[in-house]
Amino acid sequence: MAALESEPGLSGLEEELTCSICLCLFSSPVTVPCGHNFCASCLDLSWAGLSGGFSCPQCRATFAGRPQLQKNTVLCRVVEQLQGRPGAKGEEQEEENGVGEAGGCWAQEPPVSCDSCQEAPAVQTCLTCTASFCTEHLRPHRDSPAFRDHQLCPPLRDLQQRKCPQHNRLFEFFCGKHGACICSLCLLGHKLCPTTPLEQAKAAAQSVLKKKLGELHNQSEKTARAMSTVKTNQNQSAETASRKKELIRNEFSEIKAIIEERENEIMKAITEEEKRVWNKFDYIYSVLGNKKNEIQSLKDQIEMALTESDDVLFLKRAAALQKTSTKEAFVPVVEMDQNVMHSTYQAAIVLKDIVKTSVIQSREKKEEVAAKLVKIKGPPAAHPNKLPVGKKPHGPHQIHKEKSIPPSQTSSHGETDTKEKKKAAKVAPATTPAAAASAKDLMDSFLKKPREELLQYAANITLDYNTAHNTVVLSENYTRMSISDTFTGHKHHPQRFTDYRQVLGFQCFKRGIHYWEVQLQQSSFCGVGVCYGSMERQGPESRLGRNSKSWCIEWLNSKISSWHNDVEKCLPNTKATKIGVLLNCEGGFVIFTAVGEKNYLIYKFKAQFTEALYPAFWLFSSDAVLSLCHMKE
């Protein structure tokens, strides 16, 4: 700035000739697209480590890519004109050596005193003389040819720290093996070490740190994405737990008055599992947050080191920073315990069946007591003169006794428990023609029932996320399935179908009678059925109807077929788009009906079910959609 004061014509250009980054006169000024000017080295340092998002340090204007910077020749001429005053030759020499005016870039630092007069501020430091001089005492270095080879630089502090403590000579080289600055005499002790001049070592260290800064930036972005993924998984686990809670509440709605304590116990198990997974996700999230802070701290240290103009201090910091390392963010797999989730839900179903069975047994006992009372009171009420006529009613009682012989025979073989008697009574007739006829009559009775009566067995089915194929998209609270080839897919699960676009219902049925309805599109390729939970999830046998563990109806445009155990049966065409499925676990049959103004049969399967059954669905064409109808129980 002393030059500006000595040149009246340039005194008004102080602000225009100052770099807004280093607050010093321009050195190799360049212009950015928005029109502002900066020192080339200052701008390179500001944009170091950036792969995008370049902006002007002064007006914050953003650029799509890194601008191609051009040297501002006008400002260069102004600087040259400024340096054309007496003594400019020495300053040009200083500019060729890549150094600025006295005092450095930072105006806040106190000036370095002249070593000759100890009063005036030094304007240059001679590395050859290892002393700093003011303008007056620097004149011999500028005017006398004897000092022409002396190396001048901006004023430096603590020159003793720049000297080798062993040889009292200035540091001139950097030993890469030991990570220390050495003098020319120290080279004898570092013959086998890789040594380079200080300027080259600084350039190499800057390159390494810039590269590491870019890597840290990428690691920071990956960590942020990982934290977002953990938060998403955490919310999904909470949603899964919420669905479980809702299903369990539905199961307990019929028996809540008498088993509320049991419900609370099961809900507590679900909540504890949810809390366990939530806490794990919270811990992982906090660890990733700490890692991100660690990376940011290291980035800040590197950025601060890159702004250091002192070569020795910079190399010391660079040597320490190069030794630091960070690891990639790792997110362990955390999932809900499916055994806990499934067992609690199954416990609710079993408990409900036990309560229903108990109620049915109590009703049967009441009917038996009433029948005995009628039988006991019957003979006294009969007229003696009409005894032959009174014998006629005994016929049905005798037939009833004959039919009840098999249970009594089983009890004579040691089965004295009432529950075991009833099981034997149900199983024994299945092997007889009379039992087969009874089962057929039972099926026919259900076929004759109108839809309004079937709704008493209504079951609201939801789709199981963990079984859905990667191209199957579930929506509308897991009651609608469709195909999307652009879907990113679900996370891995051992119960997921891998070869066919299939999904199972979340509910399973082992006892009782259940009815649900499915809405499908006209002229689509899809399938509706039931299967065991042990059905294969991959390979040819994982397709519905192509194994002994599944039963289904398929639509191929206008063609309808039934499939079981890889056997196809062609069925009459139907234009119905709503299909009703009736499952009778004890009766051993599943019926598919077309729902409309009047239900009519599509197909019925008869089988002895040995495992719990799941509703199953399959889509082939990309435009096919299946929706589960909400049933009013």
C-alpha positions as CSV (number, residue, x, y, z in Angstrom):
1,M,0.0,0.0,0.0
2,A,3.1,2.3,0.3
3,A,3.2,2.2,-3.4
4,L,-0.3,3.5,-3.7
5,E,0.5,6.4,-1.4
6,S,3.6,7.3,-3.4
7,E,1.7,7.3,-6.7
8,P,-1.0,10.0,-6.7
9,G,-2.6,8.6,-9.9
10,L,-3.1,5.2,-8.4
11,S,-4.2,6.2,-4.9
12,G,-7.9,5.8,-5.7
13,L,-7.4,2.1,-6.9
14,E,-6.7,0.7,-3.4
15,E,-9.9,-1.4,-3.2
16,E,-9.8,-2.4,-6.9
17,L,-6.3,-3.7,-6.6
18,T,-7.0,-5.8,-3.4
19,C,-7.9,-9.5,-3.4
20,S,-11.1,-10.0,-1.3
21,I,-9.8,-13.4,-0.1
22,C,-6.2,-12.5,1.2
23,L,-6.8,-8.7,1.5
24,C,-3.5,-8.1,-0.3
25,L,-2.5,-6.7,-3.7
26,F,-3.4,-9.0,-6.6
27,S,-0.8,-11.7,-7.5
28,S,-1.5,-13.2,-10.9
29,P,-5.1,-11.9,-10.9
30,V,-7.8,-14.0,-12.7
31,T,-11.5,-13.2,-13.4
32,V,-14.5,-15.5,-12.7
33,P,-17.6,-15.4,-15.0
34,C,-19.5,-13.1,-12.6
35,G,-16.8,-10.4,-13.1
36,H,-14.9,-10.4,-9.8
37,N,-11.2,-10.8,-9.6
38,F,-9.0,-12.8,-7.2
39,C,-5.5,-14.0,-6.9
40,A,-5.1,-17.3,-8.8
41,S,-3.6,-19.1,-5.8
42,C,-6.3,-17.8,-3.5
43,L,-9.1,-19.0,-5.8
44,D,-7.5,-22.4,-6.3
45,L,-7.2,-22.8,-2.5
46,S,-10.9,-21.9,-2.0
47,W,-12.0,-24.4,-4.6
48,A,-9.7,-27.2,-3.4
49,G,-11.3,-30.6,-2.9
50,L,-14.6,-29.6,-4.6
51,S,-16.1,-31.8,-7.3
52,G,-19.1,-29.5,-7.9
53,G,-21.0,-26.5,-6.5
54,F,-18.4,-24.0,-7.5
55,S,-19.3,-20.4,-6.4
56,C,-17.8,-16.9,-6.4
57,P,-16.3,-16.2,-2.9
58,Q,-17.5,-12.6,-3.1
59,C,-21.0,-12.6,-4.5
60,R,-21.7,-16.4,-4.0
61,A,-22.8,-16.8,-7.7
62,T,-22.8,-20.5,-8.5
63,F,-21.4,-22.1,-11.7
64,A,-22.4,-25.4,-13.3
65,G,-18.8,-26.6,-13.6
66,R,-15.3,-25.3,-12.6
67,P,-14.9,-22.1,-14.7
68,Q,-12.0,-21.8,-17.1
69,L,-10.0,-18.9,-15.5
70,Q,-8.3,-16.3,-17.7
71,K,-5.6,-14.0,-16.5
72,N,-6.8,-10.3,-16.2
73,T,-4.2,-8.5,-18.3
74,V,-5.6,-5.1,-17.4
75,L,-5.0,-5.6,-13.7
76,C,-1.6,-7.1,-14.5
77,R,-0.6,-3.9,-16.4
78,V,-1.8,-1.8,-13.4
79,V,0.3,-3.9,-11.1
80,E,3.3,-3.6,-13.5
81,Q,2.8,0.2,-13.7
82,L,2.7,0.3,-9.9
83,Q,5.9,-1.7,-9.8
84,G,7.6,0.6,-12.3
85,R,8.7,3.1,-9.6
86,P,12.4,3.1,-8.5
87,G,13.4,-0.1,-6.9
88,A,10.9,-2.1,-9.0
89,K,13.7,-4.4,-10.2
90,G,14.0,-5.9,-6.8
91,E,10.3,-6.3,-6.5
92,E,10.1,-8.0,-9.9
93,Q,12.7,-10.4,-8.7
94,E,10.5,-11.0,-5.7
95,E,7.5,-11.6,-7.9
96,E,9.5,-14.1,-10.0
97,N,10.2,-16.0,-6.8
98,G,6.4,-16.2,-6.1
99,V,6.3,-13.9,-3.0
100,G,4.2,-10.8,-2.2
101,E,4.8,-7.5,-0.5
102,A,6.0,-7.0,3.1
103,G,3.8,-8.1,5.9
104,G,2.2,-11.1,4.2
105,C,-1.5,-11.5,3.3
106,W,-2.9,-11.1,6.8
107,A,-3.1,-7.5,7.9
108,Q,-3.8,-8.5,11.4
109,E,-0.3,-9.8,12.1
110,P,2.2,-7.4,13.8
111,P,5.0,-6.3,11.5
112,V,8.4,-8.0,11.6
113,S,11.1,-5.6,12.9
114,C,14.3,-4.9,10.9
115,D,17.3,-6.8,12.3
116,S,19.6,-3.8,11.5
117,C,17.8,-0.9,13.1
118,Q,15.3,-2.8,15.3
119,E,12.8,0.0,14.8
120,A,11.4,0.1,11.2
121,P,9.2,-2.7,10.0
122,A,11.0,-5.2,7.7
123,V,9.9,-5.4,4.1
124,Q,12.0,-8.4,3.1
125,T,13.9,-11.3,4.7
126,C,17.1,-12.5,3.1
127,L,17.4,-16.3,3.5
128,T,21.1,-16.1,2.6
129,C,21.9,-13.5,5.4
130,T,19.1,-15.0,7.6
131,A,18.0,-11.5,8.5
132,S,15.1,-9.2,7.9
133,F,15.5,-5.6,6.6
134,C,13.5,-2.4,6.3
135,T,13.3,-0.4,3.1
136,E,16.4,1.6,3.9
137,H,18.6,-1.3,5.0
138,L,17.4,-3.5,2.1
139,R,18.8,-1.0,-0.4
140,P,22.2,-2.7,-0.7
141,H,20.5,-5.9,-1.6
142,R,18.7,-4.2,-4.4
143,D,21.4,-1.9,-5.7
144,S,24.7,-3.8,-5.1
145,P,25.6,-6.6,-7.5
146,A,27.3,-8.4,-4.6
147,F,23.9,-9.3,-3.1
148,R,22.2,-10.2,-6.4
149,D,22.3,-13.9,-5.7
150,H,20.8,-13.5,-2.2
151,Q,17.4,-15.1,-1.9
152,L,14.7,-12.6,-0.7
153,C,11.2,-13.4,0.5
154,P,8.4,-11.7,2.5
155,P,9.3,-11.0,6.2
156,L,9.6,-14.2,8.2
157,R,9.3,-14.6,11.9
158,D,11.4,-17.0,14.1
159,L,14.2,-17.6,11.6
160,Q,15.8,-19.9,14.2
161,Q,13.0,-22.4,13.8
162,R,13.9,-22.6,10.1
163,K,17.5,-23.6,10.9
164,C,18.8,-27.0,11.4
165,P,19.6,-27.2,15.2
166,Q,22.6,-29.5,14.4
167,H,24.3,-27.5,11.7
168,N,22.7,-24.0,12.2
169,R,21.8,-23.8,8.5
170,L,18.5,-23.1,6.9
171,F,16.2,-26.0,6.0
172,E,16.4,-26.7,2.3
173,F,15.1,-30.2,1.8
174,F,12.4,-32.5,3.2
175,C,13.0,-36.2,4.1
176,G,10.0,-38.2,3.1
177,K,11.0,-41.3,5.1
178,H,11.4,-39.4,8.4
179,G,8.9,-36.7,7.7
180,A,11.2,-33.9,8.7
181,C,12.9,-30.8,7.2
182,I,16.7,-31.0,6.8
183,C,19.6,-28.8,5.7
184,S,22.1,-29.5,3.0
185,L,24.6,-30.9,5.5
186,C,22.0,-33.3,6.8
187,L,21.9,-34.9,3.4
188,L,24.9,-37.0,4.4
189,G,22.9,-38.7,7.1
190,H,19.9,-39.2,4.7
191,K,21.7,-40.8,1.7
192,L,19.2,-43.7,1.5
193,C,16.2,-41.5,2.2
194,P,14.0,-39.9,-0.5
195,T,14.6,-36.2,-0.2
196,T,13.2,-33.3,-2.2
197,P,13.4,-29.5,-2.1
198,L,11.0,-27.8,0.3
199,E,8.9,-26.3,-2.6
200,Q,8.5,-29.7,-4.3
201,A,7.7,-31.4,-1.0
202,K,5.0,-28.8,-0.3
203,A,3.5,-29.2,-3.7
204,A,3.4,-33.0,-3.3
205,A,1.9,-32.7,0.2
206,Q,-0.7,-30.3,-1.1
207,S,-1.7,-32.7,-3.8
208,V,-2.0,-35.6,-1.4
209,L,-4.1,-33.6,1.1
210,K,-6.4,-32.3,-1.7
211,K,-7.0,-35.9,-2.8
212,K,-7.7,-36.9,0.8
213,L,-10.1,-34.0,1.1
214,G,-12.0,-35.2,-1.9
215,E,-12.1,-38.7,-0.4
216,L,-13.4,-37.4,2.9
217,H,-16.1,-35.4,1.1
218,N,-17.3,-38.7,-0.6
219,Q,-17.2,-40.5,2.8
220,S,-19.2,-37.7,4.3
221,E,-21.9,-38.0,1.6
222,K,-22.0,-41.8,2.0
223,T,-22.3,-41.5,5.8
224,A,-25.2,-39.1,5.3
225,R,-26.9,-41.5,3.0
226,A,-26.3,-44.4,5.4
227,M,-27.8,-42.3,8.2
228,S,-30.9,-41.7,6.1
229,T,-31.2,-45.4,5.3
230,V,-31.0,-46.2,9.0
231,K,-33.7,-43.7,9.8
232,T,-35.9,-45.2,7.0
233,N,-35.4,-48.7,8.3
234,Q,-36.1,-47.5,11.8
235,N,-39.4,-46.1,10.6
236,Q,-40.2,-49.2,8.7
237,S,-39.6,-51.4,11.8
238,A,-41.9,-49.1,13.7
239,E,-44.6,-49.5,11.0
240,T,-44.2,-53.3,11.0
241,A,-44.6,-53.3,14.8
242,S,-47.7,-51.1,14.4
243,R,-49.3,-53.5,11.9
244,K,-48.6,-56.4,14.3
245,K,-50.2,-54.5,17.2
246,E,-53.3,-53.8,15.0
247,L,-53.7,-57.4,14.0
248,I,-53.3,-58.6,17.6
249,R,-55.9,-56.1,18.8
250,N,-58.3,-57.5,16.1
251,E,-57.8,-61.0,17.4
252,F,-58.5,-60.0,20.9
253,S,-61.6,-57.9,20.1
254,E,-63.9,-61.0,20.5
255,I,-62.4,-62.1,23.8
256,K,-60.9,-59.0,25.3
257,A,-63.3,-58.9,28.3
258,I,-62.0,-62.2,29.7
259,I,-58.4,-62.3,28.5
260,E,-57.3,-58.7,28.7
261,E,-54.3,-59.6,30.9
262,R,-53.1,-62.1,28.3
263,E,-53.4,-59.5,25.6
264,N,-51.3,-57.0,27.6
265,E,-48.6,-59.6,28.0
266,I,-48.4,-60.3,24.3
267,M,-48.5,-56.6,23.5
268,K,-45.6,-56.1,25.9
269,A,-43.5,-58.7,24.0
270,I,-44.1,-56.9,20.8
271,T,-43.3,-53.5,22.3
272,E,-40.1,-54.8,23.8
273,E,-39.0,-56.2,20.5
274,E,-39.9,-52.9,18.8
275,K,-38.0,-51.0,21.6
276,R,-35.0,-53.3,21.2
277,V,-34.7,-52.7,17.4
278,W,-35.4,-49.0,17.9
279,N,-32.6,-48.7,20.4
280,K,-30.2,-50.5,18.1
281,F,-31.1,-48.2,15.3
282,D,-30.6,-45.2,17.6
283,Y,-27.2,-46.5,18.6
284,I,-26.1,-47.0,15.0
285,Y,-27.4,-43.6,14.1
286,S,-25.5,-42.0,16.9
287,V,-22.3,-43.9,15.9
288,L,-22.7,-42.7,12.3
289,G,-23.3,-39.1,13.6
290,N,-20.0,-39.2,15.6
291,K,-18.2,-40.6,12.5
292,K,-19.6,-37.8,10.4
293,N,-18.4,-35.2,13.0
294,E,-15.0,-36.9,13.0
295,I,-14.7,-36.7,9.2
296,Q,-15.9,-33.0,9.3
297,S,-13.3,-32.2,11.9
298,L,-10.5,-33.8,9.8
299,K,-11.8,-31.9,6.8
300,D,-11.6,-28.6,8.7
301,Q,-8.1,-29.4,9.9
302,I,-6.9,-30.1,6.3
303,E,-8.6,-26.9,5.0
304,M,-6.9,-24.9,7.7
305,A,-3.6,-26.5,6.9
306,L,-3.9,-25.7,3.2
307,T,-4.3,-22.0,4.1
308,E,-0.9,-22.0,5.9
309,S,1.6,-19.9,4.0
310,D,4.5,-21.0,6.2
311,D,6.2,-23.9,4.5
312,V,7.7,-25.4,7.6
313,L,4.5,-25.2,9.7
314,F,2.5,-26.5,6.8
315,L,4.7,-29.5,6.3
316,K,4.6,-30.3,10.0
317,R,0.8,-30.1,9.9
318,A,0.7,-32.0,6.6
319,A,2.9,-34.8,8.0
320,A,0.5,-35.3,11.0
321,L,-2.6,-35.1,8.9
322,Q,-1.4,-37.6,6.4
323,K,-1.1,-40.2,9.1
324,T,-4.7,-39.9,10.1
325,S,-7.2,-42.3,8.5
326,T,-10.9,-42.9,8.5
327,K,-12.9,-46.0,7.8
328,E,-16.0,-46.3,5.6
329,A,-19.3,-46.1,7.3
330,F,-20.7,-49.6,8.1
331,V,-24.4,-50.2,8.9
332,P,-25.0,-53.7,10.4
333,V,-28.3,-55.5,9.5
334,V,-30.9,-55.0,12.2
335,E,-34.2,-56.8,11.8
336,M,-37.2,-57.5,13.9
337,D,-37.2,-61.0,15.5
338,Q,-39.6,-62.8,13.2
339,N,-39.9,-65.7,15.7
340,V,-41.2,-63.2,18.4
341,M,-43.5,-61.4,16.0
342,H,-45.0,-64.6,14.6
343,S,-45.2,-66.5,17.8
344,T,-47.1,-63.7,19.6
345,Y,-49.6,-63.4,16.7
346,Q,-50.0,-67.2,16.6
347,A,-50.5,-67.2,20.4
348,A,-53.4,-64.8,19.9
349,I,-55.0,-67.0,17.3
350,V,-54.6,-70.2,19.3
351,L,-56.0,-68.5,22.4
352,K,-59.1,-67.3,20.4
353,D,-59.6,-70.8,19.1
354,I,-59.4,-72.2,22.6
355,V,-62.0,-69.8,23.8
356,K,-64.3,-70.6,20.9
357,T,-63.8,-74.3,21.4
358,S,-64.6,-73.9,25.1
359,V,-67.8,-72.0,24.3
360,I,-68.9,-74.6,21.8
361,Q,-68.2,-77.4,24.3
362,S,-70.3,-75.7,26.9
363,R,-73.1,-75.3,24.5
364,E,-72.9,-79.0,23.5
365,K,-73.0,-80.0,27.2
366,K,-76.1,-77.9,27.7
367,E,-77.8,-79.6,24.7
368,E,-76.8,-83.1,26.1
369,V,-78.2,-82.2,29.5
370,A,-81.4,-81.0,27.9
371,A,-81.7,-84.1,25.8
372,K,-81.2,-86.3,28.9
373,L,-84.0,-84.4,30.7
374,V,-86.3,-84.9,27.8
375,K,-85.5,-88.6,27.7
376,I,-86.1,-89.0,31.4
377,K,-89.4,-87.2,31.4
378,G,-90.6,-88.9,28.2
379,P,-91.8,-92.4,29.5
380,P,-94.0,-91.1,32.4
381,A,-95.8,-88.8,30.0
382,A,-96.7,-91.6,27.6
383,H,-100.2,-93.1,27.8
384,P,-100.2,-96.8,28.8
385,N,-102.8,-97.7,26.1
386,K,-100.6,-96.2,23.4
387,L,-97.4,-98.0,24.3
388,P,-96.8,-99.4,20.8
389,V,-97.2,-96.0,19.4
390,G,-94.9,-94.6,22.0
391,K,-92.1,-96.9,21.0
392,K,-91.8,-95.2,17.6
393,P,-89.8,-92.3,18.9
394,H,-87.2,-94.6,20.3
395,G,-86.1,-95.5,16.7
396,P,-84.1,-92.4,16.2
397,H,-82.5,-92.7,19.6
398,Q,-81.4,-96.2,18.8
399,I,-79.9,-95.1,15.5
400,H,-78.1,-92.3,17.3
401,K,-76.6,-94.8,19.7
402,E,-75.4,-96.9,16.9
403,K,-73.7,-93.9,15.3
404,S,-72.0,-93.1,18.5
405,I,-70.5,-96.5,18.9
406,P,-67.1,-95.7,17.3
407,P,-66.3,-92.9,19.8
408,S,-67.3,-95.3,22.7
409,Q,-65.1,-98.0,21.2
410,T,-62.1,-95.6,21.0
411,S,-62.7,-94.7,24.6
412,S,-62.6,-98.3,25.6
413,H,-59.0,-98.5,24.2
414,G,-57.9,-96.1,26.8
415,E,-58.9,-92.6,25.4
416,T,-60.8,-91.4,28.4
417,D,-60.3,-87.7,27.9
418,T,-63.4,-85.9,26.5
419,K,-61.3,-83.8,24.1
420,E,-59.6,-86.9,22.7
421,K,-63.0,-88.6,22.3
422,K,-64.2,-85.7,20.1
423,K,-61.1,-85.8,18.0
424,A,-61.5,-89.5,17.5
425,A,-65.1,-89.0,16.6
426,K,-64.1,-86.5,13.9
427,V,-61.2,-88.5,12.5
428,A,-62.8,-92.0,12.4
429,P,-65.7,-91.3,10.1
430,A,-63.3,-89.7,7.5
431,T,-62.2,-93.2,6.3
432,T,-65.8,-94.5,5.8
433,P,-68.1,-93.9,2.9
434,A,-70.7,-92.4,5.2
435,A,-68.1,-89.9,6.4
436,A,-67.2,-89.0,2.8
437,A,-70.9,-88.5,2.0
438,S,-71.2,-86.3,5.1
439,A,-68.2,-84.2,3.9
440,K,-69.8,-83.9,0.5
441,D,-73.1,-82.8,2.1
442,L,-71.2,-80.2,4.1
443,M,-69.5,-78.8,1.0
444,D,-72.8,-78.7,-0.8
445,S,-74.4,-76.9,2.1
446,F,-71.8,-74.1,1.8
447,L,-72.3,-73.9,-1.9
448,K,-76.0,-73.2,-1.4
449,K,-75.4,-70.5,1.1
450,P,-75.8,-66.9,-0.2
451,R,-73.0,-64.4,0.2
452,E,-74.7,-62.7,3.1
453,E,-74.4,-65.9,5.2
454,L,-70.8,-66.4,4.1
455,L,-69.9,-63.0,5.4
456,Q,-70.1,-64.3,9.0
457,Y,-66.8,-66.1,8.2
458,A,-65.3,-63.0,6.7
459,A,-61.5,-62.5,7.2
460,N,-59.7,-59.2,6.4
461,I,-56.5,-60.3,4.6
462,T,-53.4,-58.2,4.3
463,L,-50.3,-59.0,2.2
464,D,-47.1,-60.1,3.8
465,Y,-44.2,-57.7,2.9
466,N,-41.6,-60.3,3.7
467,T,-42.9,-62.8,1.0
468,A,-43.4,-60.3,-1.9
469,H,-41.3,-60.8,-5.0
470,N,-38.8,-57.9,-5.7
471,T,-41.0,-56.6,-8.6
472,V,-44.2,-56.8,-6.6
473,V,-45.3,-53.4,-5.2
474,L,-47.7,-53.4,-2.2
475,S,-49.9,-50.4,-1.6
476,E,-53.2,-49.3,0.1
477,N,-52.2,-50.6,3.5
478,Y,-50.9,-53.9,2.1
479,T,-54.2,-54.8,0.4
480,R,-53.2,-54.1,-3.3
481,M,-50.4,-55.7,-5.4
482,S,-49.1,-54.7,-8.8
483,I,-46.0,-55.1,-10.9
484,S,-43.3,-52.5,-11.4
485,D,-40.1,-53.4,-13.4
486,T,-38.5,-50.1,-12.1
487,F,-39.1,-50.9,-8.5
488,T,-35.9,-51.0,-6.5
489,G,-36.9,-54.2,-4.7
490,H,-37.3,-55.3,-1.2
491,K,-34.6,-56.2,1.2
492,H,-33.5,-59.8,1.5
493,H,-35.7,-62.1,3.5
494,P,-35.6,-66.0,3.6
495,Q,-39.4,-66.1,3.1
496,R,-39.4,-64.0,-0.1
497,F,-40.3,-65.4,-3.5
498,T,-37.4,-65.1,-5.9
499,D,-38.5,-66.7,-9.2
500,Y,-42.3,-65.9,-9.5
501,R,-44.2,-62.6,-8.9
502,Q,-46.1,-64.0,-5.9
503,V,-47.0,-62.9,-2.4
504,L,-48.7,-64.6,0.6
505,G,-51.3,-63.2,2.9
506,F,-50.1,-62.1,6.3
507,Q,-52.7,-64.2,8.1
508,C,-52.6,-68.0,8.3
509,F,-55.5,-70.4,9.1
510,K,-55.2,-73.9,10.7
511,R,-58.7,-74.2,12.2
512,G,-62.2,-72.9,11.5
513,I,-64.0,-71.5,8.4
514,H,-62.7,-68.4,6.7
515,Y,-64.0,-66.3,3.7
516,W,-62.3,-63.5,1.7
517,E,-62.8,-61.8,-1.6
518,V,-60.3,-60.6,-4.3
519,Q,-60.9,-58.0,-6.9
520,L,-59.0,-58.6,-10.2
521,Q,-58.9,-57.0,-13.7
522,Q,-60.7,-58.4,-16.8
523,S,-58.4,-60.2,-19.3
524,S,-55.3,-60.4,-17.1
525,F,-52.8,-63.1,-16.3
526,C,-53.0,-63.8,-12.5
527,G,-53.7,-66.5,-9.9
528,V,-55.5,-66.8,-6.6
529,G,-55.2,-69.6,-4.2
530,V,-54.0,-71.0,-0.8
531,C,-50.8,-72.8,0.2
532,Y,-48.8,-74.1,3.1
533,G,-46.2,-71.9,4.7
534,S,-43.6,-74.5,3.9
535,M,-44.0,-74.1,0.1
536,E,-40.7,-73.5,-1.7
537,R,-39.7,-69.9,-2.3
538,Q,-37.5,-70.5,-5.3
539,G,-37.2,-72.9,-8.2
540,P,-40.0,-74.5,-10.4
541,E,-41.9,-75.8,-7.3
542,S,-42.3,-72.4,-5.9
543,R,-45.0,-71.5,-8.4
544,L,-48.6,-71.8,-7.2
545,G,-50.3,-75.0,-8.1
546,R,-47.1,-76.6,-9.4
547,N,-46.6,-78.6,-6.2
548,S,-48.5,-80.6,-3.6
549,K,-48.6,-77.8,-1.1
550,S,-50.7,-75.2,-3.0
551,W,-54.1,-75.0,-4.7
552,C,-55.0,-72.1,-7.1
553,I,-57.2,-70.8,-9.9
554,E,-55.4,-69.1,-12.8
555,W,-56.6,-66.6,-15.4
556,L,-54.9,-66.4,-18.8
557,N,-56.9,-63.7,-20.6
558,S,-60.2,-65.6,-21.2
559,K,-58.9,-69.0,-20.2
560,I,-59.4,-70.3,-16.6
561,S,-57.6,-73.3,-15.2
562,S,-57.3,-75.0,-11.8
563,W,-53.9,-76.1,-10.6
564,H,-52.7,-78.5,-7.9
565,N,-49.7,-80.8,-7.8
566,D,-48.7,-79.6,-11.3
567,V,-52.0,-80.9,-12.8
568,E,-54.1,-78.5,-14.8
569,K,-57.9,-78.6,-15.4
570,C,-59.5,-76.3,-17.8
571,L,-62.6,-74.5,-16.5
572,P,-65.6,-72.8,-18.1
573,N,-65.0,-69.1,-18.8
574,T,-66.4,-66.5,-16.5
575,K,-66.5,-62.7,-16.8
576,A,-66.5,-62.1,-13.0
577,T,-63.9,-59.7,-11.7
578,K,-64.6,-60.4,-8.0
579,I,-63.6,-63.8,-6.6
580,G,-64.7,-65.3,-3.3
581,V,-62.5,-67.8,-1.5
582,L,-64.1,-70.1,1.2
583,L,-61.7,-72.2,3.3
584,N,-62.9,-74.9,5.7
585,C,-59.9,-76.2,7.5
586,E,-61.6,-79.1,9.4
587,G,-63.9,-79.9,6.4
588,G,-60.8,-80.1,4.2
589,F,-62.0,-78.1,1.2
590,V,-61.5,-74.7,-0.5
591,I,-64.1,-73.2,-2.8
592,F,-63.6,-70.5,-5.4
593,T,-66.8,-68.6,-6.4
594,A,-67.6,-65.8,-8.8
595,V,-69.2,-62.9,-6.7
596,G,-72.0,-61.0,-8.3
597,E,-75.7,-60.6,-8.0
598,K,-75.7,-64.4,-7.5
599,N,-72.7,-66.4,-6.5
600,Y,-71.8,-69.4,-8.7
601,L,-69.1,-72.0,-8.4
602,I,-65.8,-71.7,-10.3
603,Y,-64.0,-74.7,-8.8
604,K,-63.6,-76.6,-5.5
605,F,-60.6,-78.5,-4.1
606,K,-61.0,-81.4,-1.6
607,A,-57.9,-82.2,0.5
608,Q,-56.8,-83.3,4.0
609,F,-54.9,-80.2,5.2
610,T,-52.0,-81.0,7.4
611,E,-50.5,-77.6,7.9
612,A,-51.6,-74.0,8.4
613,L,-52.8,-72.4,5.1
614,Y,-52.0,-68.9,3.8
615,P,-53.8,-66.9,1.1
616,A,-51.6,-66.8,-2.0
617,F,-51.6,-64.5,-5.0
618,W,-49.7,-64.4,-8.3
619,L,-49.3,-61.9,-11.1
620,F,-47.7,-62.4,-14.5
621,S,-48.6,-59.5,-16.8
622,S,-47.2,-56.1,-15.9
623,D,-50.6,-54.5,-16.1
624,A,-52.3,-56.9,-13.8
625,V,-53.5,-55.7,-10.4
626,L,-55.1,-57.6,-7.5
627,S,-56.9,-56.0,-4.6
628,L,-58.2,-57.5,-1.4
629,C,-61.7,-56.5,-0.6
630,H,-62.5,-55.1,2.9
631,M,-64.8,-57.6,4.6
632,K,-67.4,-56.4,7.1
633,E,-67.4,-59.0,9.8
